[in-house]
Amino acid sequence: MNKTDSAENRRHSSPLVPFSYYKCLIPKYFSSVPMHWHSEFEINYILEGRIKFICGDETIIAEQGDILIVPPNMLHAVFPYDEFEQRYDTLVFSAEILGANENDRCSIECVRPIVVGEYSVAVRISHTHQYYNELKTTIENVFSCARGDSARLDMLLKSELLRFFWLLIDNGDIYPSRNRENQSEVIRPVLEYINENFSEDITIEQLAAIVHLSPSYFMSRFRKAAGVSAMEYVNHTRIKAACLALQNDTLTSCEIAYECGFKNLSNFNRHFLRIVGCTPREYRKTLKNMSDKSELLVGIMHD
């Protein structure tokens, strides 16, 4: 079985279509999006409810109408905030759509510094922002184009994204990065280890040793950065791998449980039901009956 990876082994863009669009609904489609990162930009637009959003060192309770921006390679995660449904749209796109690989002064001075981390981006745009109405209209146009999914609409999507980032720069929401340690970066080696070794026995002592911290301090540091405990992250990673494996009809639930690091079927079933909201059998049946699996898999593939 292929290992899953917080540094996603799935590309959300291609040279032909340099973005991916997701409809996200918690808890119907997935229970949460555990801590992860990818090489593309990400924009989330909250349509309904409130979510707990972690991006780098920031923890934000995002509300309806908020726009959340994640620069490339930034650790981030999404968790439900209350008992109500949370609905939001997500666009994950390559920096190439902004002209990052071009050699004009716009690309060199404005786009590339964001991609390489020389510039920081304000994570949250709320209704109090002085350009909120313009930014909201622009990002709604972006998502409308993404849903339309055509070459002609891709042209408009590009122009609207460029306008969106121009508005951010003009308001000072994109600025030179400060020279300080990003505390969430401390746990990145641990995430990499978990995603390479989730099928093996994993202990807190092992994980703490990777970053040279005491077990108690490590547990506190990890929860603060990731929003969940280290062992909960391990279980989410194993269940993510199991969801992908359930697309293969030749593997039994027992075989999948063992390959994903669970030592017995009952423990696997319990965690699967708690995290996904249904049993492995029900999940596989739903997959078989869906012509478009993207919505069911969005929480698995998006993270």
HELIX and SHEET records of a PDB file:
HELIX    1   1 ALA A   95  LEU A   98  5                                   4    
HELIX    2   2 ARG A  105  CYS A  106  1                                   2    
HELIX    3   3 SER A  107  VAL A  111  3                                   5    
HELIX    4   4 ARG A  112  VAL A  115  1                                   4    
HELIX    5   5 TYR A  132  GLY A  148  1                                  17    
HELIX    6   6 ALA A  151  ASP A  170  1                                  20    
HELIX    7   7 GLN A  183  ILE A  187  5                                   5    
HELIX    8   8 ARG A  188  ASN A  197  1                                  10    
HELIX    9   9 ILE A  204  ILE A  210  1                                   7    
HELIX   10  10 PRO A  215  ALA A  226  1                                  12    
HELIX   11  11 ALA A  230  ALA A  245  1                                  16    
HELIX   12  12 SER A  253  GLU A  259  1                                   7    
HELIX   13  13 LEU A  265  VAL A  276  1                                  12    
HELIX   14  14 PRO A  280  ASN A  289  1                                  10    
HELIX   15  15 SER A  294  HIS A  302  1                                   9    
SHEET    1   A 5 PHE A  19  ILE A  26  0                                        
SHEET    2   A 5 GLN A  86  PHE A  93 -1                                        
SHEET    3   A 5 PHE A  41  GLU A  48 -1                                        
SHEET    4   A 5 ILE A  67  VAL A  70 -1                                        
SHEET    5   A 5 ARG A 124  ILE A 125 -1                                        
SHEET    1   B 4 VAL A  33  HIS A  36  0                                        
SHEET    2   B 4 HIS A  76  PRO A  80 -1                                        
SHEET    3   B 4 ILE A  51  CYS A  55 -1                                        
SHEET    4   B 4 GLU A  58  ALA A  62 -1                                        
SHEET    1   C 2 TYR A 119  VAL A 121  0                                        
SHEET    2   C 2 ILE A 174  PRO A 176 -1                                        
END                                                                             
